[in-house]
């Protein structure tokens, strides 16, 4: 075995990051799977290829790379440009709520702003409520359920999904992050949870309209369509969730639901329902909070709308 130093190129880590950023911008890539710009994606791909931590200190930016390291980086760049694979699928890792999750095409790449709610303990929305059980509907990779359980070790968290592939990935993430107070159940929304009650229901369901799904950039074609498409206005699943949630919420329970751009369609359909739209650090992002009592009061109209989708 050769114990000598490898031959280094006249190329540094920062050179590769800059090159990747320029290449990605010139190639017209779409960002939005954990990262929202070319330089951040290039940074993560470079650090992954070099087996370096994602938060490597900038002091190492001037470090030169070997020919083999450069080849690995450029191969990832090539796949990102030619195949339009999201960076998280190329690295097999996505960060959510400060935690590292395994990410692959079995589920959507973790990227919900609900992460900010999780790290804040769902305050101020919970207020004085006591929470024992939490449900994460459409759990996908398990990121919302696992992160909630991680930051709230005294809560019992259940994640459900209809996809066996997604549930397998969620189970791997549970093992990866060693979170004992979370479990996963196969269910089509509430169908597999008869009689189960929760103090808080959190959900990031499919909410992309048919037209929007058909027009999505190539990056999204690598994700399961089951996690995206939700009818002509994006509300097919959301209305079912709102209809059935009161049967699974305790008396003072809350529903927190992400609907993205479908916010406008939802408020048009239910203008009288008092939904609080969460203000995040960057503003509103299509996530509402609604009390069980208000869902019950407006149940007839919600049921009418949801049943019409069937």
Long-range contacts (C-beta under 8 A, 24 or more apart in sequence): 6-66, 6-68, 7-66, 7-67, 8-64, 8-65, 8-66, 9-64, 9-65, 9-66, 9-67, 9-70, 10-64, 11-64, 11-65, 11-70, 12-61, 12-62, 12-63, 12-64, 12-65, 13-46, 13-50, 13-60, 13-61, 13-62, 13-63, 13-65, 14-61, 14-62, 16-42, 16-46, 16-65, 16-70, 16-73, 17-42, 17-43, 17-46, 17-61, 18-42, 19-77, 20-45, 20-46, 20-73, 20-77, 23-77, 23-81, 24-77, 24-80, 24-81, 27-81, 29-80, 29-81, 29-84, 29-219, 30-84, 30-217, 30-218, 30-219, 30-220, 32-111, 32-219, 33-86, 33-87, 33-88, 33-89, 33-94, 33-109, 33-111, 33-219, 34-86, 34-87, 34-88, 34-94, 34-95, 34-96, 34-109, 34-110, 34-111, 35-87, 41-80, 41-87, 42-77, 44-87, 44-91, 45-73, 45-76, 45-77, 45-80, 45-87, 45-90, 45-91, 46-73, 48-76, 48-90, 48-91, 48-93, 49-73, 49-75, 49-76, 54-93, 54-95, 84-217, 84-218, 84-219, 84-221, 84-222, 85-219, 85-222, 86-219, 86-222, 86-223, 89-222, 94-141, 94-143, 96-143, 96-147, 97-143, 97-147, 97-150, 97-151, 99-143, 99-146, 99-147, 99-150, 99-177, 100-176, 100-177, 101-141, 101-142, 101-143, 101-146, 101-173, 101-176, 101-177, 102-141, 102-169, 102-172, 102-173, 102-176, 103-141, 104-169, 105-222, 105-223, 105-224, 106-141, 106-163, 106-165, 106-166, 106-168, 106-169, 106-224, 107-140, 107-141, 107-161, 107-163, 107-165, 107-166, 107-169, 107-170, 107-223, 107-224, 107-227, 108-140, 108-141, 108-223, 108-224, 108-227, 108-228, 109-141, 109-223, 110-140, 110-141, 110-143, 112-143, 112-144, 112-204, 112-258, 113-258, 113-278, 113-280, 113-285, 113-287, 114-144, 114-202, 114-204, 114-256, 114-258, 114-287, 115-143, 115-147, 116-280, 116-281, 117-202, 117-256, 117-278, 117-287, 118-144, 118-147, 118-148, 118-151, 119-147, 119-151, 121-151, 121-152, 122-200, 122-256, 125-254, 125-256, 125-276, 125-278, 125-289, 126-200, 126-254, 129-199, 129-252, 129-254, 130-199, 131-155, 131-199, 131-200, 132-156, 132-199, 133-157, 133-158, 133-197, 133-198, 133-199, 133-200, 134-158, 134-198, 134-199, 134-200, 134-201, 134-202, 135-159, 135-160, 135-193, 135-196, 135-198, 135-200, 135-201, 135-202, 135-248, 136-160, 136-202, 136-203, 137-189, 137-190, 137-201, 137-202, 137-203, 137-205, 137-241, 138-189, 138-203, 138-204, 138-205, 138-206, 138-227, 138-237, 139-166, 139-167, 139-170, 139-184, 140-166, 140-169, 140-170, 140-204, 140-227, 141-166, 141-169, 141-170, 141-173, 142-169, 142-170, 142-171, 142-173, 142-174, 142-182, 142-184, 143-173, 144-202, 144-204, 145-170, 145-182, 145-184, 146-170, 146-173, 146-174, 146-177, 146-179, 146-182, 148-182, 148-202, 149-179, 149-181, 149-182, 150-177, 150-179, 153-181, 154-181, 155-181, 156-181, 157-181, 157-182, 157-183, 158-182, 158-183, 158-184, 158-185, 158-193, 158-196, 158-198, 159-183, 159-184, 159-185, 160-184, 160-185, 160-186, 160-187, 160-189, 160-192, 160-193, 161-186, 161-187, 162-186, 162-187, 162-188, 162-189, 162-226, 163-224, 163-226, 163-227, 165-224, 166-224, 166-227, 189-237, 189-240, 189-241, 189-244, 190-241, 190-244, 190-245, 190-247, 190-248, 193-248, 196-248, 197-248, 197-249, 197-250, 198-248, 198-249, 198-250, 198-253, 199-249, 199-250, 199-252, 199-253, 199-254, 200-253, 200-254, 200-256, 201-241, 201-245, 201-248, 201-249, 201-253, 201-254, 201-255, 201-256, 202-256, 202-257, 203-241, 203-255, 203-256, 203-257, 203-258, 204-257, 204-258, 205-230, 205-237, 205-238, 205-241, 205-257, 205-258, 206-230, 206-234, 206-236, 206-237, 207-234, 207-235, 207-237, 207-238, 207-258, 207-259, 207-260, 207-261, 207-262, 207-286, 208-234, 208-260, 209-233, 209-234, 209-262, 212-261, 230-262, 231-309, 233-262, 233-265, 234-259, 234-260, 234-261, 234-262, 234-265, 235-259, 235-262, 235-265, 235-266, 235-269, 235-309, 236-309, 238-262, 238-266, 239-269, 239-302, 239-305, 239-306, 239-309, 240-306, 240-309, 242-290, 242-295, 242-302, 242-306, 243-299, 243-302, 243-303, 243-306, 243-307, 245-292, 245-295, 246-292, 246-295, 246-296, 246-299, 249-292, 249-295, 250-292, 251-292, 251-293, 252-291, 252-292, 253-291, 253-292, 254-289, 254-290, 254-291, 254-292, 255-289, 255-290, 255-292, 255-295, 256-287, 256-288, 256-289, 257-287, 257-288, 257-290, 258-285, 258-286, 258-287, 259-286, 259-287, 259-288, 260-285, 260-286, 261-286, 262-286, 263-288, 269-305, 270-298, 270-301, 270-302, 270-305, 272-298, 272-301, 273-298, 273-301, 273-302
